[in-house]
Amino acid sequence: MTDKRIVLSTAGSQEQARKIAQALVERRLAACVNIVPGVESVYRWQDKVETSGEWLLVMKTTAGAFPALRQTLLELHSYEVPECLMLAVEDGDTAYLEWIGESVP
């Protein structure tokens, strides 16, 4: 197991996804954020099934940076309850994992 983490979230617009990604990388809370367009989400909200187009954010970070990343995401996000899921990275390419660690002190 490493201290590296993948964090998942979605955004309701490309502009919002870019704003969040830019802020997280500039603040050194994420080494990289992939913005994946064209995600269709089906979910239950306020006792109704909803469908919406979203942009998926895949953030590469560290366990230590996660609390600040989560707080920043919540501050910048327009959703009342934005997705924020942290997944542990068991292993990976050594050079790539080192790069994440150098990018997110």
LUMZAPA-875880 format. One record per residue: residue number from 1; residue in three letters; x, y, z of N, C-alpha, C in turn. Coordinates in nm, 4 decimals, padded with zeros to 6 digits. Layout:
// LUMZAPA-875880
REC; NUM; Ala; X; Y; Z; X; Y; Z; X; Y; Z .
...
END
This chain:
// LUMZAPA-875880
REC; 1; Met; 00.0861; -00.1187; 00.0000; 00.0000; 00.0000; 00.0000; 00.0897; 00.1238; 00.0000 .
REC; 2; Thr; 00.0448; 00.2244; -00.0717; 00.1165; 00.3519; -00.0767; 00.0340; 00.4580; -00.0048 .
REC; 3; Asp; 00.0901; 00.5772; 00.0078; 00.0139; 00.6899; 00.0624; -00.0555; 00.7670; -00.0491 .
REC; 4; Lys; -00.0480; 00.7179; -00.1721; -00.1104; 00.7853; -00.2864; -00.2584; 00.7495; -00.2911 .
REC; 5; Arg; -00.3378; 00.8448; -00.3392; -00.4818; 00.8276; -00.3425; -00.5388; 00.8787; -00.4744 .
REC; 6; Ile; -00.6495; 00.8178; -00.5155; -00.7308; 00.8650; -00.6267; -00.8591; 00.9185; -00.5653 .
REC; 7; Val; -00.8977; 01.0383; -00.6026; -01.0222; 01.0973; -00.5533; -01.1130; 01.1183; -00.6734 .
REC; 8; Leu; -01.2386; 01.0781; -00.6589; -01.3371; 01.0919; -00.7650; -01.4418; 01.1958; -00.7279 .
REC; 9; Ser; -01.4808; 01.2737; -00.8275; -01.5911; 01.3671; -00.8115; -01.6506; 01.3907; -00.9496 .
REC; 10; Thr; -01.7617; 01.4607; -00.9544; -01.8218; 01.5006; -01.0800; -01.8542; 01.6493; -01.0725 .
REC; 11; Ala; -01.8685; 01.7089; -01.1892; -01.9072; 01.8503; -01.1975; -02.0189; 01.8620; -01.2997 .
REC; 12; Gly; -02.1021; 01.9630; -01.2832; -02.2166; 01.9825; -01.3709; -02.1868; 02.0563; -01.4994 .
REC; 13; Ser; -02.0643; 02.1106; -01.5107; -02.0264; 02.1809; -01.6336; -01.8760; 02.1681; -01.6543 .
REC; 14; Gln; -01.8357; 02.1849; -01.7787; -01.6932; 02.1805; -01.8104; -01.6194; 02.2950; -01.7409 .
REC; 15; Glu; -01.6821; 02.4110; -01.7362; -01.6190; 02.5271; -01.6726; -01.5935; 02.5003; -01.5245 .
REC; 16; Gln; -01.6919; 02.4421; -01.4565; -01.6730; 02.4129; -01.3154; -01.5657; 02.3064; -01.2953 .
REC; 17; Ala; -01.5645; 02.2050; -01.3790; -01.4629; 02.1006; -01.3697; -01.3236; 02.1603; -01.3856 .
REC; 18; Arg; -01.3069; 02.2485; -01.4833; -01.1768; 02.3125; -01.5055; -01.1378; 02.4027; -01.3886 .
REC; 19; Lys; -01.2335; 02.4754; -01.3348; -01.2060; 02.5646; -01.2207; -01.1564; 02.4840; -01.1005 .
REC; 20; Ile; -01.2235; 02.3753; -01.0709; -01.1839; 02.2906; -00.9581; -01.0470; 02.2288; -00.9836 .
REC; 21; Ala; -01.0272; 02.1731; -01.1033; -00.9000; 02.1095; -01.1362; -00.7839; 02.2085; -01.1264 .
REC; 22; Gln; -00.8021; 02.3250; -01.1841; -00.6972; 02.4283; -01.1822; -00.6608; 02.4661; -01.0387 .
REC; 23; Ala; -00.7608; 02.4885; -00.9557; -00.7356; 02.5283; -00.8168; -00.6621; 02.4194; -00.7400 .
REC; 24; Leu; -00.7016; 02.2952; -00.7585; -00.6380; 02.1861; -00.6847; -00.4924; 02.1670; -00.7241 .
REC; 25; Val; -00.4635; 02.1781; -00.8534; -00.3248; 02.1630; -00.8977; -00.2420; 02.2853; -00.8576 .
REC; 26; Glu; -00.2976; 02.4063; -00.8740; -00.2243; 02.5271; -00.8339; -00.1899; 02.5268; -00.6855 .
REC; 27; Arg; -00.2828; 02.4778; -00.6026; -00.2605; 02.4740; -00.4570; -00.1802; 02.3523; -00.4137 .
REC; 28; Arg; -00.1351; 02.2730; -00.5083; -00.0545; 02.1531; -00.4821; -00.1285; 02.0504; -00.3969 .
REC; 29; Leu; -00.2598; 02.0457; -00.4144; -00.3419; 01.9457; -00.3459; -00.3646; 01.8236; -00.4339 .
REC; 30; Ala; -00.3397; 01.8374; -00.5629; -00.3473; 01.7270; -00.6582; -00.2316; 01.7419; -00.7560 .
REC; 31; Ala; -00.1706; 01.6298; -00.7917; -00.0638; 01.6322; -00.8919; -00.1228; 01.6473; -01.0309 .
REC; 32; Cys; -00.2395; 01.5896; -01.0501; -00.3046; 01.5890; -01.1802; -00.4534; 01.5665; -01.1576 .
REC; 33; Val; -00.5344; 01.6286; -01.2410; -00.6784; 01.6033; -01.2407; -00.7196; 01.5754; -01.3845 .
REC; 34; Asn; -00.7703; 01.4555; -01.4087; -00.8263; 01.4228; -01.5396; -00.9713; 01.4670; -01.5408 .
REC; 35; Ile; -01.0107; 01.5326; -01.6486; -01.1503; 01.5729; -01.6680; -01.2051; 01.4877; -01.7815 .
REC; 36; Val; -01.2997; 01.4037; -01.7474; -01.3578; 01.3111; -01.8445; -01.4972; 01.3611; -01.8814 .
REC; 37; Pro; -01.5156; 01.4065; -02.0063; -01.6469; 01.4588; -02.0469; -01.7437; 01.3463; -02.0814 .
REC; 38; Gly; -01.8698; 01.3834; -02.0895; -01.9694; 01.2919; -02.1422; -02.0130; 01.1816; -02.0481 .
REC; 39; Val; -02.0043; 01.2045; -01.9187; -02.0493; 01.1052; -01.8215; -02.1981; 01.1258; -01.7986 .
REC; 40; Glu; -02.2755; 01.0195; -01.8097; -02.4172; 01.0273; -01.7782; -02.4391; 00.9636; -01.6421 .
REC; 41; Ser; -02.4949; 01.0386; -01.5502; -02.5177; 00.9909; -01.4145; -02.6672; 00.9711; -01.3900 .
REC; 42; Val; -02.7004; 00.8591; -01.3317; -02.8368; 00.8292; -01.2886; -02.8290; 00.8115; -01.1377 .
REC; 43; Tyr; -02.9081; 00.8881; -01.0635; -02.8954; 00.8897; -00.9187; -03.0286; 00.9258; -00.8540 .
REC; 44; Arg; -03.0379; 00.8970; -00.7265; -03.1561; 00.9352; -00.6498; -03.1232; 01.0638; -00.5746 .
REC; 45; Trp; -03.2081; 01.1649; -00.5900; -03.1908; 01.2919; -00.5188; -03.3275; 01.3411; -00.4754 .
REC; 46; Gln; -03.3408; 01.3683; -00.3466; -03.4656; 01.4165; -00.2874; -03.5838; 01.3280; -00.3293 .
REC; 47; Asp; -03.5601; 01.1985; -00.3155; -03.6603; 01.0936; -00.3369; -03.7099; 01.0819; -00.4810 .
REC; 48; Lys; -03.6290; 01.1318; -00.5777; -03.6618; 01.1173; -00.7190; -03.5391; 01.0633; -00.7916 .
REC; 49; Val; -03.5618; 00.9844; -00.8942; -03.4524; 00.9375; -00.9781; -03.4256; 01.0443; -01.0842 .
REC; 50; Glu; -03.3006; 01.0879; -01.0888; -03.2591; 01.1951; -01.1803; -03.1545; 01.1401; -01.2779 .
REC; 51; Thr; -03.1422; 01.2056; -01.3912; -03.0375; 01.1758; -01.4889; -02.9774; 01.3083; -01.5329 .
REC; 52; Ser; -02.8449; 01.3128; -01.5372; -02.7814; 01.4360; -01.5837; -02.6465; 01.4062; -01.6467 .
REC; 53; Gly; -02.6068; 01.4948; -01.7372; -02.4744; 01.4887; -01.7966; -02.3751; 01.5560; -01.7033 .
REC; 54; Glu; -02.2600; 01.4943; -01.6838; -02.1592; 01.5488; -01.5928; -02.0196; 01.5286; -01.6503 .
REC; 55; Trp; -01.9237; 01.5891; -01.5842; -01.7825; 01.5739; -01.6146; -01.7202; 01.5050; -01.4942 .
REC; 56; Leu; -01.6535; 01.3929; -01.5174; -01.5890; 01.3172; -01.4105; -01.4505; 01.3746; -01.3835 .
REC; 57; Leu; -01.4202; 01.3965; -01.2568; -01.2875; 01.4421; -01.2144; -01.2167; 01.3255; -01.1482 .
REC; 58; Val; -01.0965; 01.2933; -01.1972; -01.0132; 01.1885; -01.1392; -00.8872; 01.2581; -01.0890 .
REC; 59; Met; -00.8745; 01.2689; -00.9576; -00.7671; 01.3459; -00.8956; -00.6620; 01.2541; -00.8353 .
REC; 60; Lys; -00.5348; 01.2833; -00.8614; -00.4253; 01.2068; -00.8036; -00.3637; 01.2903; -00.6927 .
REC; 61; Thr; -00.3580; 01.2321; -00.5714; -00.3117; 01.3062; -00.4550; -00.2473; 01.2116; -00.3550 .
REC; 62; Thr; -00.2277; 01.2612; -00.2334; -00.1732; 01.1793; -00.1251; -00.2735; 01.1764; -00.0101 .
REC; 63; Ala; -00.2547; 01.0786; 00.0767; -00.3438; 01.0672; 00.1929; -00.3362; 01.1927; 00.2789 .
REC; 64; Gly; -00.2168; 01.2468; 00.2960; -00.1998; 01.3653; 00.3789; -00.2673; 01.4893; 00.3232 .
REC; 65; Ala; -00.2756; 01.5005; 00.1912; -00.3361; 01.6177; 00.1282; -00.4877; 01.6056; 00.1153 .
REC; 66; Phe; -00.5402; 01.4848; 00.1370; -00.6831; 01.4644; 00.1137; -00.7738; 01.5571; 00.1948 .
REC; 67; Pro; -00.7525; 01.5784; 00.3248; -00.8441; 01.6673; 00.3975; -00.8537; 01.8073; 00.3359 .
REC; 68; Ala; -00.7410; 01.8645; 00.2966; -00.7433; 01.9979; 00.2357; -00.8044; 01.9932; 00.0960 .
REC; 69; Leu; -00.7783; 01.8866; 00.0212; -00.8393; 01.8707; -00.1109; -00.9908; 01.8639; -00.0968 .
REC; 70; Arg; -01.0378; 01.7827; -00.0032; -01.1826; 01.7691; 00.0185; -01.2445; 01.9034; 00.0546 .
REC; 71; Gln; -01.1815; 01.9782; 00.1443; -01.2339; 02.1072; 00.1867; -01.2400; 02.2052; 00.0699 .
REC; 72; Thr; -01.1359; 02.2073; -00.0109; -01.1321; 02.2953; -00.1274; -01.2399; 02.2561; -00.2278 .
REC; 73; Leu; -01.2546; 02.1271; -00.2518; -01.3584; 02.0791; -00.3426; -01.4967; 02.1228; -00.2954 .
REC; 74; Leu; -01.5237; 02.1073; -00.1674; -01.6535; 02.1461; -00.1129; -01.6768; 02.2971; -00.1235 .
REC; 75; Glu; -01.5715; 02.3763; -00.1049; -01.5842; 02.5222; -00.1145; -01.6108; 02.5685; -00.2578 .
REC; 76; Leu; -01.5485; 02.5024; -00.3567; -01.5581; 02.5466; -00.4955; -01.6766; 02.4876; -00.5707 .
REC; 77; His; -01.7317; 02.3806; -00.5192; -01.8351; 02.3060; -00.5918; -01.9722; 02.3721; -00.5790 .
REC; 78; Ser; -02.0514; 02.3616; -00.6850; -02.1859; 02.4201; -00.6829; -02.2906; 02.3225; -00.6293 .
REC; 79; Tyr; -02.2596; 02.1940; -00.6247; -02.3571; 02.0959; -00.5773; -02.3765; 02.1068; -00.4266 .
REC; 80; Glu; -02.4978; 02.0812; -00.3822; -02.5268; 02.0786; -00.2384; -02.4494; 01.9658; -00.1698 .
REC; 81; Val; -02.4420; 01.8506; -00.2353; -02.3684; 01.7349; -00.1821; -02.2820; 01.6779; -00.2953 .
REC; 82; Pro; -02.1629; 01.7337; -00.3162; -02.0786; 01.6832; -00.4248; -02.0163; 01.5484; -00.3903 .
REC; 83; Glu; -01.9975; 01.4692; -00.4934; -01.9252; 01.3428; -00.4773; -01.7821; 01.3739; -00.4361 .
REC; 84; Cys; -01.7323; 01.3009; -00.3381; -01.5921; 01.3104; -00.2976; -01.5550; 01.1761; -00.2368 .
REC; 85; Leu; -01.4988; 01.0894; -00.3197; -01.4621; 00.9550; -00.2762; -01.3120; 00.9358; -00.2912 .
REC; 86; Met; -01.2469; 00.8923; -00.1843; -01.1035; 00.8668; -00.1875; -01.0800; 00.7167; -00.1965 .
REC; 87; Leu; -00.9977; 00.6763; -00.2930; -00.9624; 00.5360; -00.3126; -00.8128; 00.5185; -00.2896 .
REC; 88; Ala; -00.7759; 00.4144; -00.2184; -00.6353; 00.3865; -00.1917; -00.5681; 00.3304; -00.3173 .
REC; 89; Val; -00.4430; 00.3684; -00.3366; -00.3617; 00.3141; -00.4456; -00.2711; 00.2089; -00.3835 .
REC; 90; Glu; -00.2950; 00.0847; -00.4183; -00.2171; -00.0257; -00.3627; -00.0725; -00.0236; -00.4117 .
REC; 91; Asp; -00.0543; -00.0015; -00.5417; 00.0782; -00.0055; -00.6020; 00.0707; 00.0659; -00.7356 .
REC; 92; Gly; 00.1836; 00.0914; -00.7958; 00.1877; 00.1564; -00.9260; 00.3303; 00.1733; -00.9720 .
REC; 93; Asp; 00.3473; 00.2358; -01.0855; 00.4805; 00.2623; -01.1371; 00.5549; 00.3517; -01.0385 .
REC; 94; Thr; 00.6724; 00.3108; -00.9998; 00.7493; 00.3825; -00.8983; 00.7735; 00.5282; -00.9362 .
REC; 95; Ala; 00.8128; 00.5523; -01.0597; 00.8412; 00.6902; -01.1031; 00.7145; 00.7760; -01.0977 .
REC; 96; Tyr; 00.6016; 00.7195; -01.1382; 00.4760; 00.7953; -01.1354; 00.4345; 00.8264; -00.9919 .
REC; 97; Leu; 00.4456; 00.7293; -00.9034; 00.4107; 00.7519; -00.7631; 00.5024; 00.8555; -00.6992 .
REC; 98; Glu; 00.6296; 00.8521; -00.7341; 00.7236; 00.9532; -00.6837; 00.6857; 01.0922; -00.7345 .
REC; 99; Trp; 00.6442; 01.1014; -00.8603; 00.6032; 01.2295; -00.9185; 00.4833; 01.2857; -00.8425 .
REC; 100; Ile; 00.3864; 01.2015; -00.8093; 00.2716; 01.2491; -00.7289; 00.3230; 01.3058; -00.5980 .
REC; 101; Gly; 00.4116; 01.2321; -00.5305; 00.4661; 01.2769; -00.4026; 00.5426; 01.4082; -00.4138 .
REC; 102; Glu; 00.6152; 01.4282; -00.5235; 00.6882; 01.5541; -00.5443; 00.5930; 01.6692; -00.5761 .
REC; 103; Ser; 00.4840; 01.6399; -00.6434; 00.3891; 01.7421; -00.6841; 00.2949; 01.7844; -00.5719 .
REC; 104; Val; 00.2723; 01.6926; -00.4790; 00.1820; 01.7176; -00.3650; 00.2632; 01.6968; -00.2381 .
REC; 105; Pro; 00.3279; 01.8040; -00.1893; 00.4165; 01.7878; -00.0714; 00.3397; 01.7561; 00.0569 .
END
